[in-house]
Amino acid sequence: MRTHCYIGVSRPENPHLVHARFVLDGYPAVVLPALAAIWAGHTRHDTQALAAAILAHDWEYLDPDITATTRCAFAGRRPVPGVGMPLASEVDPPEPVTVFPLCHAGHLDAEWIYLIEANGTVAVHAGDGAHVATCPLVGCLPSTHTGRSARPRRRRPAAGALR
């Protein structure tokens, strides 16, 4: 079963209004590293270019390693190299960007909402719009992009500390 999400932006003049795209496969453990890798690779650390790339399509999935030769099981669908597999085929007219107030997110068919912020972070919201976390893109990079693990090491408790 897939976890649906929306990925998009809000604008400083109206921060509670979201402009986003639907993503069929959007669990945080998958989306955050994918966004970070797209940001580091495809858009060369340009957060505005990342937002533009994501807002160009609704997505089946994001995959920074996808190439132009990646095949899709559905006729007419072509991957966007360095970004992912769009939901629509080349012959379908593009769907408009979804615009909604964050406080009404609970009415959407999504478990997560990710907002790309100009400062290089992603605000993570639950499906009801509640803010869960803010993650720096650089901290979400997979180890292949940083030369080290993107996950923080678990600290050991100090000797004699209660668990």
DSSP file (Angstrom, degrees, kcal/mol; ACC not computed):
  #  RESIDUE AA STRUCTURE BP1 BP2  ACC     N-H-->O    O-->H-N    N-H-->O    O-->H-N    TCO  KAPPA ALPHA  PHI   PSI    X-CA   Y-CA   Z-CA
    1    1 A M              0   0    0      0, 0.0     2,-0.2     0, 0.0     0, 0.0   0.000 360.0 360.0 360.0 134.9    0.0    0.0    0.0
    2    2 A R        -     0   0    0     23,-0.0     2,-0.7    24,-0.0    23,-0.1  -0.561 360.0-131.4 -92.0 154.2    1.4    3.4   -0.9
    3    3 A T        -     0   0    0     -2,-0.2    23,-3.4   107,-0.0     2,-0.1  -0.916  25.1-145.5-105.2 111.0    1.5    6.5    1.2
    4    4 A H        +     0   0    0     -2,-0.7   107,-2.7    21,-0.2   108,-1.1  -0.439  26.2 164.8 -77.3 148.2    0.1    9.5   -0.7
    5    5 A C  E     -Ab  23 112A   0     18,-2.2    18,-2.8   105,-0.2     2,-0.4  -0.944  31.6-128.4-150.2 172.2    1.5   12.9   -0.1
    6    6 A Y  E     -Ab  22 113A   0    106,-1.6   108,-2.8    -2,-0.3     2,-0.4  -0.987  18.2-166.6-123.9 139.8    1.7   16.4   -1.5
    7    7 A I  E     +Ab  21 114A   0     14,-2.4    14,-2.6    -2,-0.4     2,-0.2  -0.994  34.9 102.3-126.0 131.0    5.0   18.3   -2.1
    8    8 A G  E     -Ab  20 115A   0    106,-2.8   108,-3.3    -2,-0.4     2,-0.3  -0.822  53.9 -85.4-170.5-149.7    5.0   22.0   -2.7
    9    9 A V  E     -A   19   0A   0     10,-2.5    10,-2.9    -2,-0.2     2,-0.3  -0.917  14.4-146.3-140.7 161.9    5.6   25.5   -1.5
   10   10 A S  E     -A   18   0A   0    106,-0.4     8,-0.1    -2,-0.3     6,-0.0  -0.929  27.1-122.9-124.5 157.9    3.9   28.3    0.3
   11   11 A R  E >   -A   14   0A   0      3,-0.7     3,-1.6     6,-0.6     6,-0.2  -0.779  15.1-123.8-104.2 145.9    4.6   31.9   -0.4
   12   12 A P  T 3  S+     0   0    0      0, 0.0    -1,-0.1     0, 0.0     4,-0.1   0.829 111.1  56.7 -56.5 -33.7    5.8   34.4    2.2
   13   13 A E  T 3  S+     0   0    0      1,-0.3     0, 0.0     2,-0.1     0, 0.0   0.696 127.5  16.9 -73.6 -16.5    2.9   36.8    1.5
   14   14 A N  E X  S+A   11   0A   0     -3,-1.6     3,-1.9     3,-0.1    -3,-0.7  -0.478  71.9 172.5-150.5  72.5    0.4   34.0    2.3
   15   15 A P  E 3  S+     0   0A   0      0, 0.0    -2,-0.1     0, 0.0    -1,-0.0   0.616  75.3  59.1 -66.2 -13.4    2.2   31.2    4.2
   16   16 A H  E 3  S+     0   0A   0     -5,-0.1    86,-3.4    -4,-0.1     2,-0.6   0.482  87.6  84.7 -94.4  -2.3   -0.9   29.2    4.9
   17   17 A L  E <   - C   0 101A   0     -3,-1.9    -6,-0.6    84,-0.2     2,-0.4  -0.898  69.2-155.2-102.9 121.6   -1.8   28.7    1.3
   18   18 A V  E     -AC  10 100A   0     82,-3.2    82,-2.0    -2,-0.6     2,-0.5  -0.782  14.4-163.8-102.9 137.1    0.0   25.7   -0.3
   19   19 A H  E     +AC   9  99A   0    -10,-2.9   -10,-2.5    -2,-0.4     2,-0.3  -0.983  37.7 153.3-113.8 114.1    0.8   25.2   -4.0
   20   20 A A  E     -AC   8  98A   0     78,-3.1    78,-2.3    -2,-0.5     2,-0.4  -0.889  41.4-129.5-145.4 167.1    1.6   21.5   -4.3
   21   21 A R  E     -A    7   0A   0    -14,-2.6   -14,-2.4    -2,-0.3     2,-0.2  -0.937  30.9-115.0-120.1 144.7    1.8   18.4   -6.4
   22   22 A F  E     -A    6   0A   0     -2,-0.4    37,-3.0   -16,-0.2     2,-0.4  -0.544  26.2-166.5 -76.5 139.3    0.4   15.0   -5.6
   23   23 A V  E     -Ad   5  59A   0    -18,-2.8   -18,-2.2    -2,-0.2    37,-0.2  -0.995  13.5-154.0-129.6 125.8    2.9   12.1   -5.2
   24   24 A L  S    S+     0   0    0     35,-2.5     2,-0.6    -2,-0.4    37,-0.2   0.852  90.0  40.7 -66.6 -36.9    1.6    8.5   -5.1
   25   25 A D  S    S+     0   0    0     35,-1.0    37,-0.4    34,-0.2    -1,-0.2  -0.902  71.9 144.5-118.4 102.0    4.5    7.2   -3.0
   26   26 A G        +     0   0    0    -23,-3.4   -20,-0.1    -2,-0.6    -1,-0.1  -0.070   3.4 148.6-139.5  40.1    5.4    9.7   -0.3
   27   27 A Y    >>  -     0   0    0      1,-0.1     4,-2.7   -22,-0.1     3,-2.2  -0.549  54.3-119.0 -73.7 142.1    6.6    8.2    3.0
   28   28 A P  H 3> S+     0   0    0      0, 0.0     4,-1.8     0, 0.0    -1,-0.1   0.825 111.6  60.1 -52.5 -38.2    9.1   10.5    4.8
   29   29 A A  H 34 S+     0   0    0      1,-0.2    -2,-0.0     2,-0.2    -3,-0.0   0.721 118.0  32.2 -64.9 -18.3   11.9    7.9    4.8
   30   30 A V  H <> S+     0   0    0     -3,-2.2     4,-1.6     3,-0.1    -1,-0.2   0.816 120.0  47.8-100.3 -46.3   11.7    7.9    1.0
   31   31 A V  H  X S+     0   0    0     -4,-2.7     4,-3.2     2,-0.2     5,-0.3   0.920 106.9  52.9 -68.5 -47.2   10.7   11.5    0.1
   32   32 A L  H  X S+     0   0    0     -4,-1.8     4,-2.3     1,-0.2    -1,-0.2   0.931 113.1  42.3 -61.9 -48.0   13.2   13.5    2.2
   33   33 A P  H  > S+     0   0    0      0, 0.0     4,-2.4     0, 0.0    -1,-0.2   0.886 115.7  51.6 -63.9 -35.1   16.3   11.7    0.9
   34   34 A A  H  X S+     0   0    0     -4,-1.6     4,-2.5     2,-0.2     5,-0.2   0.941 110.9  46.8 -65.7 -46.5   14.9   11.8   -2.6
   35   35 A L  H  X S+     0   0    0     -4,-3.2     4,-2.6     1,-0.2    -1,-0.2   0.921 113.4  49.6 -59.4 -43.6   14.2   15.6   -2.4
   36   36 A A  H  X S+     0   0    0     -4,-2.3     4,-2.5    -5,-0.3    -1,-0.2   0.902 112.1  47.1 -63.3 -41.6   17.7   16.2   -0.9
   37   37 A A  H  X S+     0   0    0     -4,-2.4     4,-2.6     2,-0.2     5,-0.4   0.875 112.7  48.8 -70.0 -36.8   19.3   14.2   -3.7
   38   38 A I  H  <>S+     0   0    0     -4,-2.5     5,-2.3     2,-0.2     6,-0.3   0.918 113.0  49.2 -65.0 -42.8   17.3   16.0   -6.4
   39   39 A W  H  <5S+     0   0    0     -4,-2.6     6,-4.0    -5,-0.2     7,-0.5   0.904 116.5  41.3 -61.2 -44.8   18.3   19.3   -4.8
   40   40 A A  H  <5S+     0   0    0     -4,-2.5    -2,-0.2     4,-0.2    -1,-0.2   0.868 130.6  23.0 -73.9 -37.0   22.0   18.3   -4.7
   41   41 A G  T  <5S+     0   0    0     -4,-2.6     3,-0.5    -5,-0.2    -3,-0.2   0.932 127.9  31.1 -94.6 -71.2   22.2   16.7   -8.1
   42   42 A H  T   5S+     0   0    0     -5,-0.4    -3,-0.2    40,-0.4    -4,-0.1   0.873 132.7  29.8 -61.9 -42.5   19.5   17.8  -10.6
   43   43 A T  S > <S-     0   0    0     -5,-2.3     3,-1.1    39,-0.1    -1,-0.2   0.378  98.9-129.0-105.0   4.7   19.1   21.4   -9.3
   44   44 A R  T 3  S-     0   0    0     -3,-0.5    -4,-0.2    -6,-0.3    -3,-0.1   0.878  73.2 -49.1  52.0  48.7   22.6   22.0   -7.9
   45   45 A H  T 3  S+     0   0    0     -6,-4.0     2,-0.8     1,-0.2    -1,-0.3   0.695 100.5 139.3  66.5  23.1   21.5   23.1   -4.5
   46   46 A D    <>  -     0   0    0     -3,-1.1     4,-2.0    -7,-0.5    -1,-0.2  -0.860  35.1-168.4 -99.6 105.6   19.0   25.6   -5.9
   47   47 A T  H  > S+     0   0    0     -2,-0.8     4,-2.4     1,-0.2    -1,-0.2   0.862  86.4  52.7 -65.3 -37.5   15.9   25.4   -3.8
   48   48 A Q  H  > S+     0   0    0      1,-0.2     4,-2.3     2,-0.2    -1,-0.2   0.896 109.6  49.3 -65.1 -38.8   13.8   27.5   -6.2
   49   49 A A  H  > S+     0   0    0      2,-0.2     4,-2.4     1,-0.2    -2,-0.2   0.866 109.0  53.4 -68.1 -35.3   14.7   25.1   -9.0
   50   50 A L  H  X S+     0   0    0     -4,-2.0     4,-2.3     2,-0.2     5,-0.2   0.948 110.0  47.2 -61.1 -48.9   13.9   22.1   -6.8
   51   51 A A  H  X S+     0   0    0     -4,-2.4     4,-2.6     1,-0.2    -2,-0.2   0.908 112.4  49.9 -60.3 -42.3   10.4   23.6   -6.2
   52   52 A A  H  X S+     0   0    0     -4,-2.3     4,-0.6     1,-0.2    -1,-0.2   0.903 110.2  50.5 -64.0 -41.0    9.9   24.3   -9.9
   53   53 A A  H >< S+     0   0    0     -4,-2.4     3,-0.6     1,-0.2     4,-0.3   0.911 114.1  44.1 -63.8 -42.0   10.9   20.7  -10.8
   54   54 A I  H >< S+     0   0    0     -4,-2.3     3,-1.1     1,-0.2    -2,-0.2   0.898 111.5  52.9 -70.0 -40.1    8.5   19.2   -8.3
   55   55 A L  H 3< S+     0   0    0     -4,-2.6    -1,-0.2     1,-0.2    -2,-0.2   0.521  90.6  79.6 -75.3  -3.6    5.7   21.6   -9.3
   56   56 A A  T << S+     0   0    0     -3,-0.6     2,-0.3    -4,-0.6    -1,-0.2   0.761 105.0   5.8 -73.3 -24.5    6.0   20.6  -12.9
   57   57 A H    <   -     0   0    0     -3,-1.1     2,-0.3    -4,-0.3    -1,-0.1  -0.968  69.7-109.0-149.8 159.5    4.1   17.3  -12.6
   58   58 A D        -     0   0    0     -2,-0.3    29,-2.2   -37,-0.1    30,-0.5  -0.742  52.1-138.0 -81.8 150.3    2.1   15.1  -10.3
   59   59 A W  E     -dE  23  86A   0    -37,-3.0   -35,-2.5    -2,-0.3   -34,-0.2  -0.890  33.9-162.5-124.4 141.9    4.3   12.1   -9.5
   60   60 A E  E    S-     0   0A   0     25,-3.2   -35,-1.0     1,-0.4     2,-0.3   0.901  89.5 -25.7 -74.0 -48.9    4.1    8.4   -9.3
   61   61 A Y  E     - E   0  85A   0     24,-1.3    24,-2.2   -37,-0.2    -1,-0.4  -0.983  60.4-119.4-158.7 158.4    7.4    8.5   -7.4
   62   62 A L  E     + E   0  84A   0    -37,-0.4    22,-0.3    -2,-0.3   -27,-0.1  -0.839  32.5 167.2 -99.8 140.4   10.5   10.6   -7.1
   63   63 A D    >   -     0   0    0     20,-2.7     3,-1.8    -2,-0.4    19,-0.3  -0.769  24.1-163.8-155.8 104.6   13.9    9.1   -7.9
   64   64 A P  T 3  S+     0   0    0      0, 0.0    20,-0.1     0, 0.0    -1,-0.1   0.689  93.3  56.8 -64.6 -16.2   17.0   11.2   -8.3
   65   65 A D  T 3  S+     0   0    0     18,-0.1     2,-0.1    16,-0.1    19,-0.1   0.400  78.5 120.2 -94.7   2.2   18.7    8.3  -10.1
   66   66 A I    <   -     0   0    0     -3,-1.8    16,-2.2    14,-0.2     2,-0.2  -0.389  45.8-162.1 -69.4 144.5   16.1    7.9  -12.9
   67   67 A T    >   -     0   0    0     14,-0.2     3,-1.4    15,-0.1    -2,-0.0  -0.725  35.1-101.3-121.4 172.1   17.3    8.4  -16.4
   68   68 A A  T 3  S+     0   0    0      1,-0.3    -2,-0.0    -2,-0.2    -1,-0.0   0.716 120.7  56.4 -65.5 -20.4   15.7    9.1  -19.8
   69   69 A T  T 3  S+     0   0    0      9,-0.1    -1,-0.3     2,-0.1     2,-0.2   0.462  75.5 120.1 -93.1  -1.1   16.0    5.4  -20.6
   70   70 A T    <   -     0   0    0     -3,-1.4     2,-0.3     1,-0.1    -4,-0.0  -0.451  60.4-135.0 -63.4 131.3   14.0    4.2  -17.6
   71   71 A R        -     0   0    0     -2,-0.2     2,-0.4     7,-0.1     7,-0.1  -0.654  12.7-153.5 -92.9 146.4   11.0    2.3  -18.8
   72   72 A C        -     0   0    0      5,-0.3     4,-0.1    -2,-0.3     5,-0.1  -0.912  19.4-133.1-115.3 145.4    7.5    2.7  -17.4
   73   73 A A  S    S+     0   0    0     -2,-0.4     2,-0.5     2,-0.1    -1,-0.1   0.688  90.1  75.9 -69.2 -18.0    4.9   -0.1  -17.5
   74   74 A F  S >  S-     0   0    0      3,-0.0     3,-1.4     1,-0.0    -2,-0.2  -0.840  89.9-115.4-101.9 130.0    2.3    2.5  -18.8
   75   75 A A  T 3  S+     0   0    0     -2,-0.5     3,-0.1     1,-0.2    -2,-0.1  -0.285  94.1  19.0 -62.5 140.4    2.5    3.6  -22.4
   76   76 A G  T 3  S+     0   0    0      1,-0.2    14,-2.8    13,-0.1     2,-0.5   0.351  89.7 121.8  85.8  -6.5    3.2    7.2  -23.1
   77   77 A R    <   -     0   0    0     -3,-1.4    -5,-0.3    12,-0.3    -1,-0.2  -0.784  40.1-170.9 -93.8 131.8    4.8    8.0  -19.7
   78   78 A R        -     0   0    0     -2,-0.5    -7,-0.1    10,-0.4   -10,-0.1  -0.962  20.9-119.6-122.9 137.1    8.3    9.3  -19.7
   79   79 A P        -     0   0    0      0, 0.0     6,-0.2     0, 0.0    -7,-0.0  -0.298  17.1-127.9 -68.5 156.5   10.6    9.8  -16.8
   80   80 A V  B >>  -F   84   0A   0      4,-3.1     3,-2.6   -13,-0.0     4,-1.7  -0.923  36.9-119.8-102.3 106.1   12.0   13.2  -15.9
   81   81 A P  T 34 S+     0   0    0      0, 0.0   -14,-0.2     0, 0.0   -16,-0.1  -0.159  92.7   8.8 -52.7 131.9   15.8   12.5  -15.6
   82   82 A G  T 34 S+     0   0    0    -16,-2.2   -40,-0.4   -19,-0.3   -39,-0.1   0.387 130.1  56.4  81.7  -3.5   17.1   13.2  -12.1
   83   83 A V  T <4 S-     0   0    0     -3,-2.6   -20,-2.7     1,-0.2     2,-0.3   0.702  97.6 -99.7-123.9 -61.0   13.6   13.8  -10.7
   84   84 A G  E  <  -EF  62  80A   0     -4,-1.7    -4,-3.1   -22,-0.3    -1,-0.2  -0.997  42.2 -47.8 164.5-166.1   11.2   10.9  -11.1
   85   85 A M  E     -E   61   0A   0    -24,-2.2   -25,-3.2    -2,-0.3   -24,-1.3  -0.907  49.6-142.5-106.8 113.8    8.3    9.3  -12.9
   86   86 A P  E     -E   59   0A   0      0, 0.0   -27,-0.3     0, 0.0   -63,-0.0  -0.299  10.9-131.8 -69.9 158.8    5.3   11.6  -13.5
   87   87 A L  S    S+     0   0    0    -29,-2.2   -28,-0.1     2,-0.1     2,-0.1   0.861  83.9  70.2 -77.0 -37.6    1.7   10.3  -13.3
   88   88 A A  S    S-     0   0    0    -30,-0.5   -10,-0.4     1,-0.1     2,-0.1  -0.438  79.3-124.0 -85.4 155.2    0.5   11.7  -16.6
   89   89 A S        -     0   0    0    -12,-0.2     3,-0.5    -2,-0.1   -12,-0.3  -0.385  32.3-101.7 -85.7 172.7    1.5   10.5  -20.0
   90   90 A E  S    S+     0   0    0    -14,-2.8   -13,-0.1     1,-0.2    -1,-0.1   0.772 121.4  51.1 -65.9 -26.6    2.9   12.8  -22.7
   91   91 A V  S    S+     0   0    0    -15,-0.1    -1,-0.2     2,-0.1   -14,-0.1   0.675  90.8  91.0 -88.4 -16.9   -0.4   13.0  -24.5
   92   92 A D  S    S-     0   0    0     -3,-0.5     3,-0.1   -16,-0.1    -4,-0.0  -0.565  85.6-114.1 -76.1 139.0   -2.5   14.0  -21.4
   93   93 A P        -     0   0    0      0, 0.0    -4,-0.1     0, 0.0    -2,-0.1  -0.505  43.9 -98.0 -67.7 143.7   -2.8   17.7  -20.7
   94   94 A P        -     0   0    0      0, 0.0   -37,-0.1     0, 0.0    -4,-0.0  -0.343  34.0-121.1 -65.4 141.2   -1.0   18.6  -17.5
   95   95 A E        -     0   0    0      1,-0.1     3,-0.1    -3,-0.1     2,-0.1  -0.500  34.1-105.8 -73.5 149.1   -3.1   18.8  -14.4
   96   96 A P        -     0   0    0      0, 0.0    -1,-0.1     0, 0.0     2,-0.1  -0.372  42.6 -88.4 -72.5 158.7   -3.0   22.2  -12.6
   97   97 A V        -     0   0    0      1,-0.1     2,-0.4   -76,-0.1   -76,-0.2  -0.413  45.9-115.3 -61.7 139.9   -1.1   22.6   -9.4
   98   98 A T  E     -C   20   0A   0    -78,-2.3   -78,-3.1    -2,-0.1     2,-0.5  -0.686  32.2-167.1 -81.4 129.8   -3.2   21.9   -6.4
   99   99 A V  E     +C   19   0A   0     -2,-0.4   -80,-0.2   -80,-0.2   -82,-0.0  -0.979  18.8 150.7-121.4 128.3   -3.8   24.9   -4.2
  100  100 A F  E     -C   18   0A   0    -82,-2.0   -82,-3.2    -2,-0.5     2,-0.3  -0.995  48.7-102.9-153.5 151.2   -5.2   24.5   -0.7
  101  101 A P  E >   -C   17   0A   0      0, 0.0     3,-2.3     0, 0.0   -84,-0.2  -0.616  32.9-130.2 -73.0 135.4   -5.2   26.2    2.7
  102  102 A L  G >  S+     0   0    0    -86,-3.4     3,-1.6    -2,-0.3     4,-0.2   0.824 106.9  63.0 -56.9 -32.4   -2.9   24.2    5.0
  103  103 A C  G 3  S+     0   0    0    -87,-0.3    -1,-0.3     1,-0.3     3,-0.2   0.633 103.0  50.5 -69.5 -11.8   -5.6   24.2    7.7
  104  104 A H  G X  S+     0   0    0     -3,-2.3     3,-2.0     1,-0.1    -1,-0.3   0.199  74.0 111.2-106.8  13.7   -7.9   22.2    5.3
  105  105 A A  G X   +     0   0    0     -3,-1.6     3,-2.2     1,-0.3     5,-0.2   0.780  62.2  74.0 -60.5 -27.4   -5.3   19.6    4.5
  106  106 A G  G 3  S+     0   0    0     22,-0.5    -1,-0.3     1,-0.3    22,-0.1   0.666  87.2  63.6 -61.4 -16.0   -7.3   16.9    6.3
  107  107 A H  G <  S+     0   0    0     -3,-2.0    -1,-0.3     2,-0.1     2,-0.2   0.507  89.2  88.8 -85.2  -5.1   -9.7   16.9    3.4
  108  108 A L  S <  S-     0   0    0     -3,-2.2     2,-1.4    19,-0.3    -3,-0.0  -0.516  87.1-116.0 -91.3 160.1   -7.0   15.6    1.0
  109  109 A D  S    S+     0   0    0     -2,-0.2     2,-0.3  -104,-0.1    -3,-0.1  -0.574  79.6 107.3 -90.3  70.3   -6.2   12.0    0.3
  110  110 A A        -     0   0    0     -2,-1.4  -105,-0.2    -5,-0.2    -2,-0.1  -0.998  54.3-162.4-150.6 142.7   -2.7   12.4    1.7
  111  111 A E  S    S+     0   0    0   -107,-2.7    16,-1.4    -2,-0.3     2,-0.3   0.661  82.7  31.1 -95.5 -20.2   -0.9   11.3    4.8
  112  112 A W  E     -bG   5 126A   0   -108,-1.1  -106,-1.6    14,-0.2     2,-0.4  -0.974  57.1-162.9-139.7 151.4    2.0   13.8    4.5
  113  113 A I  E     -bG   6 125A   0     12,-2.4    12,-3.0    -2,-0.3     2,-0.5  -0.996  10.3-165.6-133.2 128.6    2.6   17.3    3.2
  114  114 A Y  E     -bG   7 124A   0   -108,-2.8  -106,-2.8    -2,-0.4     2,-0.6  -0.962   1.7-162.9-117.5 127.3    6.1   18.5    2.5
  115  115 A L  E     -bG   8 123A   0      8,-2.7     8,-2.7    -2,-0.5     2,-0.4  -0.942  13.3-142.4-114.3 117.8    6.8   22.2    1.9
  116  116 A I  E     - G   0 122A   0   -108,-3.3  -106,-0.4    -2,-0.6     2,-0.3  -0.638  22.1-154.5 -77.0 125.8   10.1   23.2    0.3
  117  117 A E  E >>  - G   0 121A   0      4,-3.1     3,-1.7    -2,-0.4     4,-0.5  -0.780  22.7-121.2-108.1 149.9   11.4   26.4    1.9
  118  118 A A  T 34 S+     0   0    0     -2,-0.3   -71,-0.2     1,-0.3   -70,-0.1   0.715 107.2  66.6 -60.6 -23.5   13.7   29.0    0.4
  119  119 A N  T 34 S-     0   0    0    -72,-0.1    -1,-0.3     2,-0.1     3,-0.1   0.294 123.4 -95.7 -85.2  12.0   16.3   28.5    3.2
  120  120 A G  T <4 S+     0   0    0     -3,-1.7    17,-2.8     1,-0.3    18,-0.4   0.748  89.2 113.2  84.0  23.6   17.0   24.9    2.0
  121  121 A T  E  <  -GH 117 136A   0     -4,-0.5    -4,-3.1    15,-0.3     2,-0.4  -0.796  57.2-138.0-121.0 166.8   14.7   23.1    4.4
  122  122 A V  E     -GH 116 135A   0     13,-2.4    13,-2.8    -2,-0.3     2,-0.6  -0.991  13.1-145.3-125.3 122.2   11.6   21.1    4.1
  123  123 A A  E     -GH 115 134A   0     -8,-2.7    -8,-2.7    -2,-0.4     2,-0.5  -0.773  17.0-150.7 -85.8 124.9    8.7   21.6    6.5
  124  124 A V  E     -GH 114 133A   0      9,-3.5     8,-3.3    -2,-0.6     9,-1.5  -0.852  16.4-177.7-101.8 127.8    7.0   18.2    7.2
  125  125 A H  E     -GH 113 131A   0    -12,-3.0   -12,-2.4    -2,-0.5     6,-0.2  -0.945  25.3-119.9-124.0 145.0    3.3   18.2    8.0
  126  126 A A  E >   -G  112   0A   0      4,-2.7     3,-2.5    -2,-0.4   -14,-0.2  -0.255  45.5 -90.9 -70.4 169.8    1.0   15.4    8.9
  127  127 A G  T 3  S+     0   0    0    -16,-1.4   -19,-0.3     1,-0.3   -15,-0.2   0.693 128.0  57.3 -59.6 -20.8   -2.0   14.8    6.7
  128  128 A D  T 3  S-     0   0    0    -17,-0.2   -22,-0.5     2,-0.1    -1,-0.3   0.424 122.3-104.4 -90.0   1.6   -4.1   17.1    8.8
  129  129 A G  S <  S+     0   0    0     -3,-2.5     2,-0.2     1,-0.3    -2,-0.1   0.312  71.8 145.1  95.4  -8.3   -1.7   20.0    8.3
  130  130 A A        -     0   0    0      1,-0.1    -4,-2.7    -5,-0.1    -1,-0.3  -0.445  55.6-114.6 -67.4 132.0    0.0   19.8   11.7
  131  131 A H  E     +H  125   0A   0     -6,-0.2    -6,-0.3    -2,-0.2     3,-0.1  -0.501  39.1 171.3 -69.0 129.6    3.6   20.7   11.6
  132  132 A V  E     -     0   0A   0     -8,-3.3     2,-0.3     1,-0.4    -7,-0.2   0.788  57.1 -26.5-106.3 -44.8    5.8   17.6   12.5
  133  133 A A  E     -H  124   0A   0     -9,-1.5    -9,-3.5     2,-0.0     2,-0.4  -0.984  43.7-129.4-164.3 163.3    9.3   18.7   11.7
  134  134 A T  E     -H  123   0A   0     -2,-0.3   -11,-0.2   -11,-0.2    -3,-0.0  -0.996  29.0-167.2-124.1 124.6   11.6   20.9    9.7
  135  135 A C  E     -H  122   0A   0    -13,-2.8   -13,-2.4    -2,-0.4     2,-0.3  -0.941  19.2-131.0-118.7 125.1   14.4   19.1    8.0
  136  136 A P  E >>  -H  121   0A   0      0, 0.0     3,-0.8     0, 0.0     4,-0.6  -0.564  18.7-135.3 -69.5 134.6   17.5   20.7    6.3
  137  137 A L  G >4 S+     0   0    0    -17,-2.8     3,-1.4    -2,-0.3     4,-0.4   0.882 104.3  58.1 -58.0 -39.5   18.0   19.2    2.8
  138  138 A V  G >4 S+     0   0    0    -18,-0.4     3,-0.7     1,-0.3    -1,-0.3   0.826 103.6  53.4 -62.3 -30.4   21.7   18.8    3.4
  139  139 A G  G <4 S+     0   0    0     -3,-0.8    -1,-0.3     1,-0.2    -2,-0.2   0.591 105.8  54.4 -78.5 -11.1   21.0   16.6    6.4
  140  140 A C  G << S+     0   0    0     -3,-1.4    -1,-0.2    -4,-0.6  -103,-0.2   0.406  76.9 125.3-102.0  -0.4   18.7   14.3    4.4
  141  141 A L    <   -     0   0    0     -3,-0.7  -107,-0.1    -4,-0.4     5,-0.1  -0.368  65.3-116.8 -63.7 134.0   21.2   13.5    1.7
  142  142 A P    >>  -     0   0    0      0, 0.0     3,-2.2     0, 0.0     4,-0.8  -0.296  32.0-104.0 -62.8 157.3   21.8    9.8    1.2
  143  143 A S  H 3> S+     0   0    0      1,-0.3     4,-2.5     2,-0.2     3,-0.4   0.756 118.2  68.0 -58.6 -25.8   25.4    8.7    1.9
  144  144 A T  H 34 S+     0   0    0      1,-0.2    -1,-0.3     2,-0.2     5,-0.1   0.734 105.2  42.7 -67.2 -20.3   26.1    8.4   -1.8
  145  145 A H  H <4 S+     0   0    0     -3,-2.2    -1,-0.2     3,-0.2    -2,-0.2   0.612 125.2  31.2 -98.9 -14.5   25.9   12.2   -2.0
  146  146 A T  H  < S-     0   0    0     -4,-0.8    -2,-0.2    -3,-0.4    -3,-0.2   0.573  96.6-122.0-117.8 -15.2   27.8   13.1    1.1
  147  147 A G  S  < S+     0   0    0     -4,-2.5     2,-0.3     1,-0.3    -3,-0.1   0.493  90.2  64.4  81.2   1.6   30.3   10.4    1.5
  148  148 A R  S    S-     0   0    0     -5,-0.3    -2,-0.3    -6,-0.2    -1,-0.3  -0.930  99.5 -76.3-146.7 169.2   28.9    9.6    4.9
  149  149 A S        -     0   0    0     -2,-0.3     4,-0.1     1,-0.1    -8,-0.1  -0.471  28.8-147.6 -70.4 139.0   25.6    8.4    6.4
  150  150 A A  S    S+     0   0    0     -2,-0.2    -1,-0.1   -10,-0.1    -9,-0.1   0.639  76.7  87.5 -80.4 -14.8   22.8   11.0    6.4
  151  151 A R  S    S-     0   0    0    -11,-0.1    -2,-0.1     1,-0.1     3,-0.1  -0.697  85.2-117.5 -87.7 135.3   21.4    9.4    9.6
  152  152 A P        -     0   0    0      0, 0.0     2,-0.1     0, 0.0    -2,-0.1  -0.385  32.7-107.2 -67.9 147.6   22.8   10.7   12.9
  153  153 A R        -     0   0    0     -4,-0.1     2,-0.4     1,-0.1     0, 0.0  -0.469  34.7-109.7 -71.6 145.8   24.5    8.2   15.0
  154  154 A R        -     0   0    0     -2,-0.1     2,-0.2    -3,-0.1    -1,-0.1  -0.632  33.0-128.9 -77.8 129.9   22.7    7.0   18.1
  155  155 A R        -     0   0    0     -2,-0.4    -1,-0.1     1,-0.0     3,-0.0  -0.551  15.3-128.6 -79.3 142.0   24.3    8.3   21.2
  156  156 A R        -     0   0    0     -2,-0.2     3,-0.1     1,-0.1    -1,-0.0  -0.685  30.6-106.2 -85.8 143.5   25.1    5.9   23.9
  157  157 A P        -     0   0    0      0, 0.0     3,-0.1     0, 0.0    -1,-0.1  -0.379  42.1 -98.2 -67.5 149.4   23.8    6.9   27.4
  158  158 A A    >   -     0   0    0      1,-0.2     3,-2.6     4,-0.1    -3,-0.0  -0.282  53.9 -79.8 -63.3 152.4   26.5    8.0   29.8
  159  159 A A  T 3  S+     0   0    0      1,-0.3    -1,-0.2    -3,-0.1     3,-0.1  -0.303 120.0  13.4 -56.0 130.7   27.8    5.5   32.3
  160  160 A G  T 3  S+     0   0    0      1,-0.3    -1,-0.3    -3,-0.1     2,-0.1   0.406  93.9 139.8  83.6  -2.9   25.3    5.1   35.1
  161  161 A A    <   -     0   0    0     -3,-2.6    -1,-0.3     1,-0.1     2,-0.2  -0.441  56.9-110.8 -74.2 147.7   22.5    7.0   33.3
  162  162 A L              0   0    0      1,-0.1    -4,-0.1    -2,-0.1    -1,-0.1  -0.508 360.0 360.0 -74.3 144.1   19.0    5.7   33.6
  163  163 A R              0   0    0     -2,-0.2    -1,-0.1    -6,-0.1    -2,-0.0   0.418 360.0 360.0 -97.5 360.0   17.5    4.2   30.4
